[in-house]
Structure formats: C-alpha cells, structure tokens
Amino acid sequence: MEGIWKKKDLLSLYDLSPEEITYILDTAEEFKKVSQRKVKKVPALRGKTVVNLFVEPSTRTRMSFELAEQRLSADIINISAETSSLKKGETLLDTAKNIEALQVDLIVIRHSAPRAPNFLAKRLKAGILNAGDGSHSHPTQALLDIFTIREKKGKIKGLNVSIVGDILHSRVARSNIWGLLKLGANVTIAGPSTLVPREFTQIGVRVCDNLRDALEGADVINLLRIQHERQQASYFPSISEYTNIFGLNKESMRYVKPDALIMHPGPINRGVELDSSIADGPQSVILEQVTNGLAIRMAALFLVAGCLKGRDTSQ
Amino acid sequence: METASSRTLLFDKALMDTAILSVAQSIVSEYSPKDIPRLAFIGIQLRGVPFTERLVKIIGKLTESTPEIGTLDITMYRDDIGMRKALPVIYETKIPFDINDRIIILVDDVLHTGRTIRAALDAITDYGRPSYIKLAALIDRGMREFPITADYVGKTCILSGEKRIRVSWTETDDEDAVYQIEKKTQGTK
C-alpha cells in the first residue's frame, strides 16, 4: 500500500497534517527496532548522499542525524560554519547550489535565520530537512518529543502538556506547540512573562504566569533550557531568580502528578531549570528522548528520500 | 486504484484452501521429525502474513508441534527508493526468535519478479545466519526479473506483465479469494 508521505522536504510541523505527523511517528517505530538489532543498519539510503550543513553549531542534533544517516547506509558530508565558505562571505544559496552541483540528494540544515530551510527548499531539487532554524522551528525535536509521549502514554489526544521556560526564543517550544495541538493535546506554556508571548492564547494555548498552575494536572512537563546564547537583552533579573520561580526541584515536584513525564530537549543546565535528582529520577524520559530522536530522524530521512522522484540522475 | 469491473476471480476459498494444504504437506514431507522443531516461518508483509498463519496452523496439526512465526517488512531493503511517487507503508517486522542455525521458511502470497524475495533475503540475513532459507508462495505468476525460484508453490499461473494477481484474505480484505486484475496504473509487486 502506498504511504501518504509526498513531501520532498521536512521544514516545520506547521506545514503538516495530523495524518502526516502520525505517519512519521508510525514509520519511526519500525526504524527504532533497527537500532535494537545486532546489525544496526539497513540499505534504505544506499547510494544517496546527504550533506549536513550546520551553519549554527550543534552537537546532539548533528550527531543524531549523522548516526541516522549511517544506519540508513547513506554517504555523508559534514559542513560546519567554521569550516565553510560562508565564513568567506559566500551566500547561503551559493553554498547550497554548490552542494547540489555535486549530485547531493538530501541537505540537513541548521541555521540561525528563521526559514532558511524553506528558502533553500524552494530553490533546490535536493530534499531539505530542517535541523533547527533560529527561533522558528525544529521539527525533528518536536517529533521525537511527541513520539516519546505517545510511546509512554499510548496517545496524544486529550493529554495535558506543559512547556516551561523561554518560549519566546524556543524553536523547540514552537514546534511542539504546533505538533501537539494538531494531534489534539491541551498545551500550557509557562515562564517569565517577558519570555512567554501572550499571542499563543490565540491558537488555543493556555498561558500560565506561575509554575504551580502549569504543573498541576499535567501529564507531561517539557522543560526548556535557559538559552544564555540567545539572550542579548535581560529578560529576567538573574539565573538564580529564574531557578527559584520556574526551576523544577523537589519542592515544586509536589505539584507534579506521580505518572507525569519529565522531558527536556537537552543539554540540561543542571540545577537551573531542572534539579539533578529529577533529571535522573524515575519520571524522567530525557535519555529515551535521545534514543527516539535517532528513530525519528531515520524515518524523516527515509520518507523525504522516498519523494525525490525525478531528480535521480541515473534514471 | 483498480475498479471492481477490471478484476476476474481466479480461485475461490475452496481452491485457496487446497493450495495452502498442498504447500503445508510438501513442507512437512520434506523434513524428518528431528528437523521439524528447527522450522520457523517468516511471512512477508502484508499478504504473506495471513498465508503464514494459515500454513503454520495446518503444519502444527500435521506435525503436532507449534512452529514459530515472524513477520518481515522489506520496505527498508527495496531497490527502488526514490524512484517511486511515494514509499509504501512500513508494516511491522517481528522476528521473536533466534534465526541462527534454523530452517527458515520465507512465505509470501505471490511470487512475481523476485525483487521482494531478494530484499527479504538481505533483510533476514541481517538478523543472523539460518542453516537454510526456503521459499513458499501461494501463487507463482511467473515474469521473474531475478534468478529466484520457490521451493513450495500452491498454484502456478503464468500471466503476462500487464496483469496483476491480488490475493485477498479475510484477515486483511474481508474475503478469501484470488483475483486477476488488469493493470491500469503503474503498479509494483
């Protein structure tokens, strides 16, 4: 039976239907099993070339994508900002066109400019996967979060999911909000009022000013990293004040349901947004998120590669 | 998609049952009682799976044993990824037993080009090293593109390239029947 995935790019969950999101999650379940076998590799992307164009630094997303590509038998080239010609003043489009001239099939891009992946997707025949673009979108992170929730809770619809922290700068929050709302979850956001845009209420998100309201009744609590590198201005007085008011610690855990999942996209600032004992505690699924990220990226690469008909030069 | 008018009934349920029984009997007759416990069956998704279940039920009765069953989806092992409009849905692969040193009976509903079997062999060997892999097909419709042949065949029915065979199972399609379908769109098997 033919699948419903027909897109050559994965840019944002905002662009996807609930069915398409569910289809990626279902596909990822089979890819998760590949990593549990003795032979952790399938020939699905044999003969395909993938370029990881990381104009903004990344360790875990890049490693996850790279491993996913290897487990699909693709050939890989890594380009990072420090070593690329972008440093010499080449435009992003020129860099990408040069990559494409080498008959590359897929480009995984991370960029600080929102919609940089959309810009390339429109202009290139290669499939584009967004690995994070500024504060806009990080679809594979949201998909792995939703996959983890679905795996643990058996469903998404009707669940109460609270996202706590710097929502304003967070592509992870935006992608999660779009994906979760499309699948029928109730989404709450909380954090310092300077970092929690009120506009989100317009799309059906509940906004909380205090942590307790966000924790009580939540089935899932997704804590975001306080992003020092994105805060030129002061959005809150001090890190210690943030920790006191919005950090999840033993004290605030009293409001958390005993079966609620504690999630974090990493890297964790231990003792800032999340207490160590909770990060390592029984409700934490943080490392499972990492494991599932690999499966999601394998599924995403596979589905996108399956829709590159017409650009196969050997045919 | 095919329309109802473009299909002709080839086999009804009774003929299918006969074919399944004959495959089961030829498998059982080939192995000594000592080797029967080494048999394990892997059905190729989607319509090889109900065939496997039926087959194993009969073989279990004939040999007074309960052979192990697995399912295999070959989509990740296809040789035409990126050459189609869209990829097929990936169904569950579940091989809940050690395949090393076993006699694996690979099971599919229709044997056609042999490409599915080529992919299945690659997939199975990623799970281990069976002593033997044998192939059982309910229908061999000919038109091979690879040098692959089945060890156990229910019915042989050579059709031209424009025609397709569609095996329906109550489990997946609400009835037991085999149809011949006039190909209208570019299909693959």
Interface residues (C-beta under 8 A of the other chain):
Chain A: M1 E2 G3 I4 W5 K6 D26 T27 E30 F31 K33 V34 R37 K38 V39 K41 V42 P43 A44 L45 K48 D105 F302 L303 A305 G306 C307 L308 K309 D312 Q315
Chain B: L46 D73 T75 M76 Y77 R78 I81 G82 M83 R84 K85 A86 L87 P88 V89 I90 Y91 E92 T93 D122 A123 D126 Y127 G128
